[in-house]
Structures are given as structure tokens and as C-alpha cells.
């Protein structure tokens, strides 16, 4: 039996993928490194909204970042979220 604290942690992980904006953002980051301004343009969102979502992902330690001059670049922190997202996409594409 999974204890309650671990169950909450798993649920919070899946909450990340419960938001279409975060799914699109994670898919972009799964494909490589992005700066905030490029994500803003690609997602057709304003910069504060993108930054808000990235902050949420940082708090969960799902993304890592580095600053280069005025730009901040983001990548996924590890492969777990990427693998989960890509497996979900593949599952849906199979029509299962």
C-alpha cells in the first residue's frame, strides 16, 4: 500500500500534466532548451504567464535553468516527465 504522503507526491506530479499549457511547455522542453522569450512566442502567451508556469515547474524541480546575459534558458531536469508525456502521447496516437 502506498502511504498518503507518497500518494500526494504522485498526484502533484500528475497535476503538472493536467494543464494544457504546461503540457505544451513540457513538450517543447522535452525537445530541447528554450529561452523564456522563445517559449512566449512559440506558445503565443504573454511573458508573465510563461514565467508563472516555469516558476511552478521550478518549484517542483521538474525544470532546470541557466542565465546567459539577459536570457534565461530552461530544460527538463530529468527524463521522467519527458518519458511520461511521450508515453501518454504515444498511447493516445495508438487510439487505445
C-alpha positions as a printed Julia matrix, in Angstrom:
96×3 Matrix{Float64}:
  0.0    0.0     0.0
  1.28   3.46   -0.92
  1.4    5.78    2.07
 -0.54   9.05    1.98
  2.49  11.35    1.63
  3.82   9.38   -1.33
  0.35   9.34   -2.89
  0.19  13.14   -2.58
  3.6   13.45   -4.24
  2.49  11.26   -7.16
 -0.76  13.23   -7.5
  1.15  16.52   -7.59
  3.41  15.11  -10.3
  0.38  14.28  -12.44
 -1.16  17.71  -11.78
  1.66  19.08  -13.89
  0.25  17.21  -16.88
 -3.34  18.18  -16.03
 -2.89  21.66  -17.51
 -2.78  22.04  -21.32
 -0.38  24.99  -21.12
  2.09  23.02  -19.03
  1.73  20.01  -21.33
  2.66  22.18  -24.32
  5.52  23.75  -22.39
  6.89  20.39  -21.22
  6.62  19.0   -24.76
  8.68  21.94  -26.03
 11.26  21.45  -23.27
 11.32  17.71  -24.0
 12.62  18.62  -27.45
 15.45  20.82  -26.13
 16.49  24.0   -24.37
 14.31  27.11  -24.67
 14.68  30.69  -23.5
 11.65  32.39  -21.99
 11.16  34.76  -24.92
 11.18  31.89  -27.44
  8.68  29.92  -25.34
  6.49  33.02  -25.1
  6.48  33.35  -28.88
  6.01  29.62  -29.61
  3.16  29.22  -27.11
  1.55  32.55  -28.12
  1.38  33.6   -24.47
  2.49  36.69  -22.63
  5.77  36.6   -20.74
  4.28  36.81  -17.21
  2.07  33.76  -17.9
  5.03  31.74  -19.22
  7.18  32.81  -16.28
  4.42  31.83  -13.85
  4.22  28.32  -15.29
  8.02  27.98  -15.32
  8.13  29.05  -11.67
  5.62  26.3   -10.84
  7.76  23.75  -12.67
 10.91  25.04  -10.91
  9.25  24.69   -7.51
  8.54  21.04   -8.31
 12.15  20.66   -9.5
 10.98  19.47  -12.91
 12.98  22.04  -14.88
 16.45  23.46  -14.55
 17.57  26.84  -15.75
 20.64  28.86  -16.55
 21.07  32.54  -17.14
 23.1   33.84  -20.05
 23.17  37.61  -20.2
 19.6   38.84  -20.17
 18.13  35.5   -21.2
 17.12  32.56  -19.01
 17.2   29.13  -20.63
 15.15  26.17  -19.44
 15.41  22.41  -19.9
 13.73  19.48  -18.23
 15.55  18.49  -15.05
 15.49  14.8   -15.88
 13.84  12.33  -18.23
 10.9   11.22  -16.05
  8.42  13.91  -17.08
  9.54  13.65  -20.7
  9.06   9.87  -20.74
  5.65  10.12  -19.07
  4.45  12.77  -21.51
  5.77  11.0   -24.6
  4.28   7.68  -23.44
  0.91   9.41  -22.96
  1.07  10.95  -26.43
  2.02   7.6   -27.98
 -0.81   5.89  -26.12
 -3.34   8.39  -27.48
 -1.96   8.16  -31.02
 -2.5    4.39  -30.95
 -6.18   5.01  -30.38
 -6.22   2.88  -27.26
